[in-house]
Every structure is written in C-alpha cells, then in structure tokens.
Amino acid sequence: MVPAFLYCLYNNLAFVNLSIFDPTTYFILLQLRVILTGIVYQCLFKKDLSKIQWLSLVLLTVGCIIKELKMEGGIQQQPYSLFISLLLMLTQILCSCLAGVYNEYLLKKGQGVNVNVYVQNIYMYTDSILCNLLLWITFKHNENKSNASETDIFKNYMVMFIVLNSAMYGVVTSLLLHSLNSIIKVFATAIELVLIAVLSWVLLGYPITLQTMAAVCIVSCSVVVYAKNPITKSTLPSTNHDKNMINI
C-alpha cells in the first residue's frame, strides 16, 4: 500500500507539473531523482558519496540551472508561482525516490519475494486504484458541482492510450527491476531525455534551443557518470539487494 500511495501521488503530480513545465524541462528536473536517491542512502546508511559521485551531482545541478535560466517569466503566467511550482516538482521527485526504493525492496527482498511479479503488479495496481479513488472522492467532495468533462474525457481515445502506455511502463519497470539492475534503468533515463526533446519538437512544436541542447547533454553526462560509479557493495551493508537499490 505504501509504494502504491506514493506512485499515486507521483502520477497525479505528474499531470500538474506537466501543465506548468514544458516536457523537456519537466524531464530534466525529474532527473534530480537519480542523485537524490544517492543522497537519501547517504543519510540513511551513514555512507559518504565518492568525489566522482558528487561530480555527477554538480553536473546535474548545472544542467538544471542552464535549462531554467529563462524559465521564470513563463512560470509567472501559470496558476502557480515559481516557488510553488518547484515545490510540487520536488514533492514528485521525493515520491519517485521513496516509491522506487521500497518497490525494489518488495520485489527482491520483501515479503513478496517469492510471489510472481505479475501477481505483485496486480496487487500494486489494485492498491493504486483505491488510492486514486480516495483522492478523487476527497477533492470531489470539496467541489460545488460536477464537471461534465470528467466523464467526457474518457471518450477521447488519447486518454485511454495514455492509461495503457502508463500501465505498460509500470509493468516493464517492474520486470527490469526484478530481472536486471537499476544501472540499465538509469541509462534508459539518460536516453529518454534526448528522445523527449526530439519528440516535443516534432509533436508539440517546442523549439530545441542551444540552451536546451546544452542542458540535455550535461544532464545526460551526469547520469552516465553516476551510473558508471555507483555506490558499491563495500560502501553499503553487505547485501546485493542494497547495492542494486542505490541506483533507482
């Protein structure tokens, strides 16, 4: 139930943040979750990150700053201030880190270690549906009247396509964490940044400026540097599970 609630909150915040940031900015900021996971582990296990790992953190920060240099003017046109927008993004990132770590724990070492991964996915999605239903009832109760678009939106085939795509993404992620390792997931994240920038330009018309290209390159480099220098078995408690969890 805990990872299901975190993923529920993460997914709902994703829609809010995508309405505030353009897709490339959104995914660049989202890469903070890679390094933030390392920081959480440093605090939790009292282990220091190496210099090369801190270098990746600096590179990631520089990449985000470069992308955000001229973003504030656009944010002011949105219903949220810059501070609130970044706070919502940080909350989403924290949900991603905590949910990812706990989910891999359940897949590899938790009580459900001997349960089929597809059965675990059924449990996860069932709990997520209940959490989303609870959120919907909570916020719906505070509204004065019904909004017809809430039901009409399901008549749009694109909505169902997004739901199906997200479900497939969740299943593939669980299989990756269960069968492979988190380093491959991090490399996929770096490639995702480049693809998002290109698709945003092709489908949505967002220009690929030199500023965006520089930010994508720097953030991708930081992810690769961190992936090649993860926290090893000697710097964490002596379980292979903990070694794999650090790179979520």
Short mmCIF file of the C-alpha atoms (twelve columns), coordinates in Angstrom:
data_MODEL
# 
_entry.id   MODEL 
# 
loop_
_atom_site.group_PDB 
_atom_site.id 
_atom_site.type_symbol 
_atom_site.label_atom_id 
_atom_site.label_alt_id 
_atom_site.label_comp_id 
_atom_site.label_asym_id 
_atom_site.label_seq_id 
_atom_site.Cartn_x 
_atom_site.Cartn_y 
_atom_site.Cartn_z 
_atom_site.pdbx_PDB_model_num 
ATOM 1   C CA . MET A 1   0.000   0.000   0.000   1 
ATOM 2   C CA . VAL A 2   2.864   2.405   0.780   1 
ATOM 3   C CA . PRO A 3   4.514   2.328   -2.675  1 
ATOM 4   C CA . ALA A 4   1.053   2.335   -4.276  1 
ATOM 5   C CA . PHE A 5   0.151   5.561   -2.455  1 
ATOM 6   C CA . LEU A 6   3.498   7.140   -3.364  1 
ATOM 7   C CA . TYR A 7   3.076   6.188   -7.017  1 
ATOM 8   C CA . CYS A 8   -0.496  7.509   -6.890  1 
ATOM 9   C CA . LEU A 9   0.710   10.866  -5.588  1 
ATOM 10  C CA . TYR A 10  3.593   10.827  -8.088  1 
ATOM 11  C CA . ASN A 11  1.282   10.220  -11.055 1 
ATOM 12  C CA . ASN A 12  -1.198  12.910  -10.024 1 
ATOM 13  C CA . LEU A 13  1.592   15.432  -9.526  1 
ATOM 14  C CA . ALA A 14  2.938   14.485  -12.962 1 
ATOM 15  C CA . PHE A 15  -0.206  15.882  -14.598 1 
ATOM 16  C CA . VAL A 16  0.029   19.072  -12.539 1 
ATOM 17  C CA . ASN A 17  3.718   19.593  -13.282 1 
ATOM 18  C CA . LEU A 18  3.329   18.831  -16.989 1 
ATOM 19  C CA . SER A 19  0.754   21.631  -17.141 1 
ATOM 20  C CA . ILE A 20  3.356   24.004  -15.643 1 
ATOM 21  C CA . PHE A 21  6.607   22.958  -17.362 1 
ATOM 22  C CA . ASP A 22  7.292   22.044  -20.964 1 
ATOM 23  C CA . PRO A 23  8.120   18.315  -21.406 1 
ATOM 24  C CA . THR A 24  11.892  18.773  -21.752 1 
ATOM 25  C CA . THR A 25  12.131  20.990  -18.655 1 
ATOM 26  C CA . TYR A 26  9.926   18.554  -16.756 1 
ATOM 27  C CA . PHE A 27  12.114  15.549  -17.541 1 
ATOM 28  C CA . ILE A 28  15.353  17.431  -16.876 1 
ATOM 29  C CA . LEU A 29  14.118  18.431  -13.414 1 
ATOM 30  C CA . LEU A 30  12.905  14.883  -12.879 1 
ATOM 31  C CA . GLN A 31  16.481  13.613  -13.230 1 
ATOM 32  C CA . LEU A 32  17.180  15.003  -9.760  1 
ATOM 33  C CA . ARG A 33  15.626  11.759  -8.501  1 
ATOM 34  C CA . VAL A 34  18.725  9.828   -9.630  1 
ATOM 35  C CA . ILE A 35  21.114  11.769  -7.398  1 
ATOM 36  C CA . LEU A 36  18.522  12.368  -4.678  1 
ATOM 37  C CA . THR A 37  18.299  8.607   -4.214  1 
ATOM 38  C CA . GLY A 38  22.044  8.577   -3.529  1 
ATOM 39  C CA . ILE A 39  21.692  11.404  -1.007  1 
ATOM 40  C CA . VAL A 40  18.854  9.581   0.765   1 
ATOM 41  C CA . TYR A 41  21.021  6.486   1.016   1 
ATOM 42  C CA . GLN A 42  23.960  8.525   2.295   1 
ATOM 43  C CA . CYS A 43  21.810  9.875   5.111   1 
ATOM 44  C CA . LEU A 44  20.078  6.565   5.783   1 
ATOM 45  C CA . PHE A 45  23.146  4.312   5.826   1 
ATOM 46  C CA . LYS A 46  25.654  6.948   7.034   1 
ATOM 47  C CA . LYS A 47  27.865  6.344   3.987   1 
ATOM 48  C CA . ASP A 48  29.662  9.125   2.099   1 
ATOM 49  C CA . LEU A 49  29.428  9.527   -1.655  1 
ATOM 50  C CA . SER A 50  32.706  9.478   -3.562  1 
ATOM 51  C CA . LYS A 51  34.134  12.551  -5.294  1 
ATOM 52  C CA . ILE A 52  33.106  11.260  -8.718  1 
ATOM 53  C CA . GLN A 53  29.552  10.750  -7.453  1 
ATOM 54  C CA . TRP A 54  29.441  14.298  -6.113  1 
ATOM 55  C CA . LEU A 55  30.778  15.440  -9.501  1 
ATOM 56  C CA . SER A 56  27.738  13.881  -11.132 1 
ATOM 57  C CA . LEU A 57  25.555  15.786  -8.651  1 
ATOM 58  C CA . VAL A 58  27.248  19.069  -9.596  1 
ATOM 59  C CA . LEU A 59  26.857  18.327  -13.316 1 
ATOM 60  C CA . LEU A 60  23.183  17.579  -12.831 1 
ATOM 61  C CA . THR A 61  22.652  20.808  -10.898 1 
ATOM 62  C CA . VAL A 62  24.460  22.851  -13.568 1 
ATOM 63  C CA . GLY A 63  22.360  21.242  -16.293 1 
ATOM 64  C CA . CYS A 64  19.133  22.101  -14.491 1 
ATOM 65  C CA . ILE A 65  20.278  25.689  -13.872 1 
ATOM 66  C CA . ILE A 66  21.183  26.186  -17.541 1 
ATOM 67  C CA . LYS A 67  17.754  24.967  -18.630 1 
ATOM 68  C CA . GLU A 68  15.968  27.131  -16.058 1 
ATOM 69  C CA . LEU A 69  17.827  30.422  -16.664 1 
ATOM 70  C CA . LYS A 70  14.953  31.919  -18.653 1 
ATOM 71  C CA . MET A 71  12.098  29.860  -17.270 1 
ATOM 72  C CA . GLU A 72  10.786  32.209  -14.576 1 
ATOM 73  C CA . GLY A 73  8.936   34.517  -16.951 1 
ATOM 74  C CA . GLY A 74  6.953   31.589  -18.336 1 
ATOM 75  C CA . ILE A 75  6.153   30.241  -14.914 1 
ATOM 76  C CA . GLN A 76  4.586   33.534  -13.819 1 
ATOM 77  C CA . GLN A 77  1.897   33.049  -16.461 1 
ATOM 78  C CA . GLN A 78  0.851   29.792  -14.821 1 
ATOM 79  C CA . PRO A 79  -1.613  29.466  -11.888 1 
ATOM 80  C CA . TYR A 80  1.294   28.673  -9.541  1 
ATOM 81  C CA . SER A 81  4.258   30.803  -8.529  1 
ATOM 82  C CA . LEU A 82  7.808   29.698  -9.298  1 
ATOM 83  C CA . PHE A 83  8.318   28.608  -5.679  1 
ATOM 84  C CA . ILE A 84  5.113   26.531  -5.589  1 
ATOM 85  C CA . SER A 85  5.898   25.023  -8.994  1 
ATOM 86  C CA . LEU A 86  9.359   23.889  -7.890  1 
ATOM 87  C CA . LEU A 87  7.939   22.638  -4.571  1 
ATOM 88  C CA . LEU A 88  5.406   20.480  -6.417  1 
ATOM 89  C CA . MET A 89  8.200   19.153  -8.619  1 
ATOM 90  C CA . LEU A 90  10.367  18.351  -5.577  1 
ATOM 91  C CA . THR A 91  7.456   16.507  -3.951  1 
ATOM 92  C CA . GLN A 92  7.003   14.418  -7.079  1 
ATOM 93  C CA . ILE A 93  10.728  13.617  -7.156  1 
ATOM 94  C CA . LEU A 94  10.685  12.529  -3.499  1 
ATOM 95  C CA . CYS A 95  7.706   10.270  -4.180  1 
ATOM 96  C CA . SER A 96  9.603   8.733   -7.092  1 
ATOM 97  C CA . CYS A 97  12.703  8.041   -4.971  1 
ATOM 98  C CA . LEU A 98  10.856  6.593   -1.987  1 
ATOM 99  C CA . ALA A 99  8.442   4.537   -4.085  1 
ATOM 100 C CA . GLY A 100 11.207  3.169   -6.310  1 
ATOM 101 C CA . VAL A 101 13.423  2.125   -3.394  1 
ATOM 102 C CA . TYR A 102 10.600  0.465   -1.481  1 
ATOM 103 C CA . ASN A 103 9.183   -1.204  -4.586  1 
ATOM 104 C CA . GLU A 104 12.528  -2.807  -5.450  1 
ATOM 105 C CA . TYR A 105 12.842  -3.930  -1.845  1 
ATOM 106 C CA . LEU A 106 9.495   -5.727  -2.118  1 
ATOM 107 C CA . LEU A 107 10.472  -7.270  -5.458  1 
ATOM 108 C CA . LYS A 108 13.856  -8.566  -4.300  1 
ATOM 109 C CA . LYS A 109 13.848  -8.954  -0.533  1 
ATOM 110 C CA . GLY A 110 10.443  -8.132  0.931   1 
ATOM 111 C CA . GLN A 111 7.614   -10.423 1.954   1 
ATOM 112 C CA . GLY A 112 6.579   -10.841 -1.672  1 
ATOM 113 C CA . VAL A 113 9.965   -12.056 -2.902  1 
ATOM 114 C CA . ASN A 114 8.525   -15.489 -3.753  1 
ATOM 115 C CA . VAL A 115 5.372   -14.063 -5.334  1 
ATOM 116 C CA . ASN A 116 5.135   -13.917 -9.118  1 
ATOM 117 C CA . VAL A 117 5.993   -10.453 -10.426 1 
ATOM 118 C CA . TYR A 118 2.710   -10.232 -12.344 1 
ATOM 119 C CA . VAL A 119 0.744   -11.031 -9.198  1 
ATOM 120 C CA . GLN A 120 2.697   -8.302  -7.405  1 
ATOM 121 C CA . ASN A 121 1.740   -5.914  -10.204 1 
ATOM 122 C CA . ILE A 122 -1.928  -6.827  -9.716  1 
ATOM 123 C CA . TYR A 123 -1.628  -6.008  -6.007  1 
ATOM 124 C CA . MET A 124 0.169   -2.760  -6.808  1 
ATOM 125 C CA . TYR A 125 -2.365  -1.577  -9.384  1 
ATOM 126 C CA . THR A 126 -5.321  -2.566  -7.175  1 
ATOM 127 C CA . ASP A 127 -3.932  -0.532  -4.288  1 
ATOM 128 C CA . SER A 128 -3.205  2.348   -6.684  1 
ATOM 129 C CA . ILE A 129 -6.813  2.324   -7.919  1 
ATOM 130 C CA . LEU A 130 -8.053  2.506   -4.334  1 
ATOM 131 C CA . CYS A 131 -5.678  5.383   -3.544  1 
ATOM 132 C CA . ASN A 132 -6.728  7.312   -6.652  1 
ATOM 133 C CA . LEU A 133 -10.391 6.704   -5.861  1 
ATOM 134 C CA . LEU A 134 -9.848  8.052   -2.352  1 
ATOM 135 C CA . LEU A 135 -8.139  11.170  -3.728  1 
ATOM 136 C CA . TRP A 136 -10.926 11.682  -6.261  1 
ATOM 137 C CA . ILE A 137 -13.630 11.402  -3.578  1 
ATOM 138 C CA . THR A 138 -11.706 13.775  -1.292  1 
ATOM 139 C CA . PHE A 139 -11.264 16.524  -3.876  1 
ATOM 140 C CA . LYS A 140 -14.680 15.948  -5.440  1 
ATOM 141 C CA . HIS A 141 -16.326 16.477  -2.055  1 
ATOM 142 C CA . ASN A 142 -14.853 19.981  -1.912  1 
ATOM 143 C CA . GLU A 143 -16.306 20.989  -5.282  1 
ATOM 144 C CA . ASN A 144 -19.664 22.686  -5.567  1 
ATOM 145 C CA . LYS A 145 -20.845 20.988  -8.734  1 
ATOM 146 C CA . SER A 146 -19.947 18.221  -11.096 1 
ATOM 147 C CA . ASN A 147 -17.753 18.862  -14.088 1 
ATOM 148 C CA . ALA A 148 -19.060 17.089  -17.192 1 
ATOM 149 C CA . SER A 149 -15.584 16.956  -18.693 1 
ATOM 150 C CA . GLU A 150 -14.556 14.436  -16.031 1 
ATOM 151 C CA . THR A 151 -16.695 11.793  -17.745 1 
ATOM 152 C CA . ASP A 152 -16.400 13.091  -21.289 1 
ATOM 153 C CA . ILE A 153 -12.615 12.848  -21.109 1 
ATOM 154 C CA . PHE A 154 -12.815 9.041   -21.273 1 
ATOM 155 C CA . LYS A 155 -14.477 9.323   -24.677 1 
ATOM 156 C CA . ASN A 156 -11.177 10.599  -26.041 1 
ATOM 157 C CA . TYR A 157 -9.126  7.684   -27.352 1 
ATOM 158 C CA . MET A 158 -5.897  9.507   -26.461 1 
ATOM 159 C CA . VAL A 159 -6.789  9.285   -22.761 1 
ATOM 160 C CA . MET A 160 -7.118  5.520   -22.944 1 
ATOM 161 C CA . PHE A 161 -3.874  5.354   -24.915 1 
ATOM 162 C CA . ILE A 162 -2.075  7.288   -22.148 1 
ATOM 163 C CA . VAL A 163 -3.531  4.960   -19.495 1 
ATOM 164 C CA . LEU A 164 -2.458  1.876   -21.471 1 
ATOM 165 C CA . ASN A 165 1.008   3.322   -22.088 1 
ATOM 166 C CA . SER A 166 1.470   4.129   -18.392 1 
ATOM 167 C CA . ALA A 167 0.343   0.629   -17.394 1 
ATOM 168 C CA . MET A 168 2.827   -0.951  -19.818 1 
ATOM 169 C CA . TYR A 169 5.554   1.361   -18.495 1 
ATOM 170 C CA . GLY A 170 4.869   0.195   -14.943 1 
ATOM 171 C CA . VAL A 171 4.958   -3.492  -15.898 1 
ATOM 172 C CA . VAL A 172 8.195   -3.103  -17.880 1 
ATOM 173 C CA . THR A 173 9.799   -1.174  -14.999 1 
ATOM 174 C CA . SER A 174 8.919   -3.897  -12.503 1 
ATOM 175 C CA . LEU A 175 10.346  -6.563  -14.822 1 
ATOM 176 C CA . LEU A 176 13.532  -4.531  -15.254 1 
ATOM 177 C CA . LEU A 177 13.998  -4.044  -11.511 1 
ATOM 178 C CA . HIS A 178 13.219  -7.697  -10.859 1 
ATOM 179 C CA . SER A 179 15.299  -9.328  -13.615 1 
ATOM 180 C CA . LEU A 180 18.088  -6.854  -14.423 1 
ATOM 181 C CA . ASN A 181 19.501  -3.970  -12.388 1 
ATOM 182 C CA . SER A 182 18.983  -0.294  -11.778 1 
ATOM 183 C CA . ILE A 183 22.059  0.801   -13.756 1 
ATOM 184 C CA . ILE A 184 20.317  -0.182  -17.001 1 
ATOM 185 C CA . LYS A 185 17.288  1.808   -15.845 1 
ATOM 186 C CA . VAL A 186 19.484  4.880   -15.311 1 
ATOM 187 C CA . PHE A 187 20.989  4.584   -18.795 1 
ATOM 188 C CA . ALA A 188 17.469  4.347   -20.208 1 
ATOM 189 C CA . THR A 189 16.617  7.532   -18.334 1 
ATOM 190 C CA . ALA A 190 19.507  9.381   -19.996 1 
ATOM 191 C CA . ILE A 191 18.378  8.246   -23.450 1 
ATOM 192 C CA . GLU A 192 14.819  9.254   -22.569 1 
ATOM 193 C CA . LEU A 193 15.917  12.880  -22.144 1 
ATOM 194 C CA . VAL A 194 17.139  13.095  -25.733 1 
ATOM 195 C CA . LEU A 195 14.048  11.388  -27.125 1 
ATOM 196 C CA . ILE A 196 11.720  13.671  -25.139 1 
ATOM 197 C CA . ALA A 197 13.412  16.792  -26.527 1 
ATOM 198 C CA . VAL A 198 13.119  15.499  -30.109 1 
ATOM 199 C CA . LEU A 199 9.506   14.326  -29.747 1 
ATOM 200 C CA . SER A 200 8.489   17.606  -28.079 1 
ATOM 201 C CA . TRP A 201 9.894   19.434  -31.097 1 
ATOM 202 C CA . VAL A 202 8.238   17.124  -33.647 1 
ATOM 203 C CA . LEU A 203 4.826   16.669  -31.993 1 
ATOM 204 C CA . LEU A 204 4.328   19.806  -29.893 1 
ATOM 205 C CA . GLY A 205 6.493   22.350  -31.680 1 
ATOM 206 C CA . TYR A 206 8.734   23.156  -28.709 1 
ATOM 207 C CA . PRO A 207 11.989  24.556  -30.156 1 
ATOM 208 C CA . ILE A 208 15.275  22.815  -29.400 1 
ATOM 209 C CA . THR A 209 17.444  25.788  -28.458 1 
ATOM 210 C CA . LEU A 210 21.169  25.750  -27.752 1 
ATOM 211 C CA . GLN A 211 20.260  26.200  -24.097 1 
ATOM 212 C CA . THR A 212 18.119  23.057  -24.177 1 
ATOM 213 C CA . MET A 213 20.776  21.086  -26.071 1 
ATOM 214 C CA . ALA A 214 23.462  22.075  -23.562 1 
ATOM 215 C CA . ALA A 215 21.232  21.154  -20.623 1 
ATOM 216 C CA . VAL A 216 20.321  17.777  -22.121 1 
ATOM 217 C CA . CYS A 217 23.994  16.979  -22.789 1 
ATOM 218 C CA . ILE A 218 25.153  17.987  -19.297 1 
ATOM 219 C CA . VAL A 219 22.346  16.155  -17.510 1 
ATOM 220 C CA . SER A 220 22.901  13.057  -19.641 1 
ATOM 221 C CA . CYS A 221 26.631  13.156  -18.827 1 
ATOM 222 C CA . SER A 222 25.884  13.438  -15.120 1 
ATOM 223 C CA . VAL A 223 23.581  10.425  -15.263 1 
ATOM 224 C CA . VAL A 224 26.190  8.374   -17.146 1 
ATOM 225 C CA . VAL A 225 28.982  9.392   -14.727 1 
ATOM 226 C CA . TYR A 226 26.857  8.370   -11.757 1 
ATOM 227 C CA . ALA A 227 25.795  5.106   -13.419 1 
ATOM 228 C CA . LYS A 228 29.435  4.146   -14.030 1 
ATOM 229 C CA . ASN A 229 30.376  4.954   -10.434 1 
ATOM 230 C CA . PRO A 230 27.523  3.666   -8.269  1 
ATOM 231 C CA . ILE A 231 27.809  3.014   -4.563  1 
ATOM 232 C CA . THR A 232 29.433  -0.406  -4.404  1 
ATOM 233 C CA . LYS A 233 28.989  -3.354  -2.113  1 
ATOM 234 C CA . SER A 234 31.856  -2.216  0.105   1 
ATOM 235 C CA . THR A 235 30.223  1.126   0.875   1 
ATOM 236 C CA . LEU A 236 26.821  -0.274  1.798   1 
ATOM 237 C CA . PRO A 237 25.539  -3.015  4.086   1 
ATOM 238 C CA . SER A 238 26.677  -6.386  2.763   1 
ATOM 239 C CA . THR A 239 23.665  -7.361  0.645   1 
ATOM 240 C CA . ASN A 240 23.435  -7.425  -3.092  1 
ATOM 241 C CA . HIS A 241 19.938  -6.017  -2.720  1 
ATOM 242 C CA . ASP A 242 21.179  -2.774  -1.175  1 
ATOM 243 C CA . LYS A 243 23.834  -2.414  -3.874  1 
ATOM 244 C CA . ASN A 244 21.190  -2.589  -6.588  1 
ATOM 245 C CA . MET A 245 18.722  -0.310  -4.799  1 
ATOM 246 C CA . ILE A 246 21.009  2.727   -4.735  1 
ATOM 247 C CA . ASN A 247 20.675  3.444   -8.454  1 
ATOM 248 C CA . ILE A 248 16.885  3.571   -8.687  1 
# 
